Amino acid sequence: MDDQSPDRTVMVHFYRASVIHADVWRQRLDATTNWAIVTNAAMLSFTLSQPDTPHFIVLLLIGVNFLLMIMESRRYQLYDLWRRRIRCLDRYFIAPNLAPGHGPSPDHARRELKSLADDLGHSYPQLSLIDALGYRLRRNYGYIQLIALGTWCLKLFIHPTPVSSAAYFVRRAHIGYISGPMTMTMVVSLTLIVVFVALRAPSEQMVAWQQLPSPIERLFRLPIFHRRMALDEEENFHRHDPKS
């Protein structure tokens, strides 16, 4: 194909536009994360510096972090849409042009590029919100929430006076009519759910065009969490067929 042909020119401009779109949404993700970091730094510093400040302020902050995380996860879903298109172009257009004769068969590549063309008229996220939440928890919000949770425990331990026993530490966690043990139970349960959501999300990394399994699958090797992207049967046949 000639370098100045319309097909190649269209692909070059489309690839550039996709990268720009992905970069813009990536910047929006960073902006939300910056809001969360600044808000947490200010509120946690104020809470620890004022012994009379109630401990549930930190729990409210954790709730705000969840709202920011949901907002960022929805942005990540749109970022993932552009990233999938870039990866499709990388695998089925860029790589075959860089190394002719390697990679998927021409028919398989044409089918995938046709699917990409059909997808242009359906700009809805292909990544579920729960997986997007898991991504953002593993990337940054898990650490932000861990710091906030540690600050809450430290607040209970030192303010207004240091605790003398574990039982008193738990009782001090009460919020109004909600007892300390009940508050602790809810916090621990929510923390376990968050950890599970973070570990069940598939990995963002790829090896030989294959998306790596989630951390929980790598840990337990359970079939229920199997998320590997299997190679197309025709592509496998093309690679192993001695006539190809």
Secondary structure by P-SEA (a helix, b strand, c coil): cccccaaaaaaaaaaaaaaaaaaaaaaaaaaaaaaaaaaaaaaaaaaaaccccccaaaaaaaaaaaaaaaaaaaaaaaaaaaaaaaaaaacccccccccccccccaaaaaaaaaaaaaacccccccccaaaaaaaaaaccaaaaaaaaaaaaaaaaaccccccccaaaaaaacccccccaaaaaaaaaaaaaaaaaaaaaccccccccccccccccccccccccccccccccaaaaaaaacccc
